[in-house]
Amino acid sequence: MKWSLGRLRDILQSGVIDISEAGVIGDNGVFYLGNRDNLSGGFRNPGNGRVDEFAVWNRELSPAEINAQFDTLSLVAEHPLWTDYVAHPDTSTHLPNCSYAGYHYGEAPLPNPQTNLIDVTAAPYHAVGDGVADDTIALRAALTNAGVIYFPDGTYNCSGVLFVHKDNTILRGQSRSNTVIRFTKSLQTGYAFNSSGTSSRWSWTGGMIMFCPQSKNTYLATTNEIGGAWSDRPTARAFRPGSLYSSA
């Protein structure tokens, strides 16, 4: 059996196969066409296999015939939100225009000052950058300064969020490939519990490095639920089935 996946002029995969063989496409699993009974309920629909929208002929098609088949496929309709954004990118009410993100709207090269360099590994900060030590306190202390916060090559473990509160601050690594800030906790566990039901609000806001005025947001004394305080919470023994606790 000969098969083609994608147009021949920009073909993704093609070959000659025995349909009974394993390891045909993707993760070396079985080659499926259409429905698979062992899929979860949300995917158990006609046509949902590893290869969907398939057709079989009793003869080998020419490249022109295969391309003609793809040309007849209907295109997915463009979503109205995207249509509106393309027509009015600067005034779209739903999708933000990120074209101008970055330093001077991305139209000027990044500054490269060589003065006022603050080495996070030097005194009085003493970050280690060995991928083992927790450098959170050292990095936070260095970030109280404005200037070039310089990270020599290394892996700097950080167990909490970092804030950049001052103007004219640049975070600069010695190299792109060997300078790493590795966050060992999420915003939920390393900054503040911030959920609505089973969903974390951090999925659409916040970041492990936040650039904002100190009056807008800053470090918390403890990793607690936003709006509450650990000292106000009852102990676990105080809870009983059906009891409620408000952090307000």
C-alpha positions, -999 to +999 in steps of 0.1 A: +000+000+000+014+034-009+004+063+013+008+101+013+002+125+042+002+161+031+006+176-003+033+162-025+048+196-032+053+201+006+049+166+017+051+157+054+054+119+051+050+092+025+061+057+018+051+021+011+037+002+040+019-029+051-012-017+070-007-045+096+027-033+106+033-013+138+055+018+139+042+035+108+035+070+120+044+092+150+053+074+182+059+039+168+024+028+176-001+010+155-013+027+123-050+037+128-075+050+102-106+066+116-123+055+148-105+038+177-127+020+203-100+023+230-099+061+230-115+080+259-151+091+255-143+126+243-124+113+213-144+082+205-161+096+174-162+084+138-131+094+119-109+101+150-079+079+145-042+087+141-050+096+105-083+113+099-100+124+067-087+095+046-096+080+012-086+048-004-082+040-041-078+007-060-049+021-080-019+043-075-026+080-080-003+104-098+012+134-080-012+157-099-042+136-088-031+136-052-026+173-051-060+178-068-076+158-039-060+182-013-071+212-034-107+201-031-107+201+007-126+229+022-107+254+044-116+259+081-136+291+084-116+319+100-128+329+135-146+363+136-122+374+164-092+369+142-109+385+112-116+416+133-080+417+146-065+415+112-088+443+100-082+465+130-051+453+150-047+485+170-083+489+181-094+452+184-114+449+217-106+412+223-071+404+210-041+426+220-017+438+194+017+426+205+035+439+174+050+468+193+061+448+224+097+453+235+122+481+239+111+512+220+083+492+203+109+467+190+121+493+165+154+501+183+182+478+193+185+468+229+208+490+249+241+475+259+256+496+287+289+485+301+288+505+333+269+500+366+271+462+363+258+444+394+273+408+395+248+386+414+277+363+424+298+390+439+295+405+474+272+413+490+249+390+471+269+358+467+246+339+443+261+304+437+246+294+403+256+257+407+221+244+400+219+231+436+219+260+460+187+282+463+197+316+451+164+333+457+176+356+485+207+366+466+188+374+434+161+394+452+188+415+469+206+422+437+173+433+421+168+460+446+193+480+425+188+497+391+214+490+365+227+459+347+219+429+369+246+405+355+244+367+357+277+349+350+272+315+333+255+290+357+221+277+368+205+298+394+178+280+413+150+302+425+121+290+447+100+322+445+090+350+422+113+378+414+102+414+411+119+442+391+106+474+406+131+500+393+134+517+360+165+514+339+171+478+350+185+452+326+188+415+333+219+402+314+233+367+312+268+360+302+256+338+274+223+327+259+230+289+262+247+287+296+230+312+318+198+298+333+174+310+360+155+279+370+124+283+391+118+253+413+082+262+423+052+275+405+035+308+413+009+288+432+034+273+456+062+298+454+043+331+456+006+329+465-023+305+464-046+321+439-074+298+427-110+299+418-125+265+424-102+240+407-086+265+383-055+286+391-058+323+382-021+322+375-030+306+342-037+340+327-018+365+348+015+369+366+049+355+359+079+342+377+097+375+369+074+405+372+082+440+361+060+465+379+060+493+404+064+482+441+031+499+448+014+476+423+027+443+435+056+430+455+068+402+477+045+387+503+056+380+539+045+344+535+032+322+506-005+326+514-038+329+497-043+364+483-065+383+506-059+361+536-031+356+562-017+323+575-019+336+611-057+340+607-063+305+595-075+278+619-054+247+622-063+216+603-077+200+634-103+227+636-119+217+603-148+193+602-168+179+573-190+207+559-172+235+577-164+266+557-135+291+560-133+325+544-100+342+539-116+377+536 
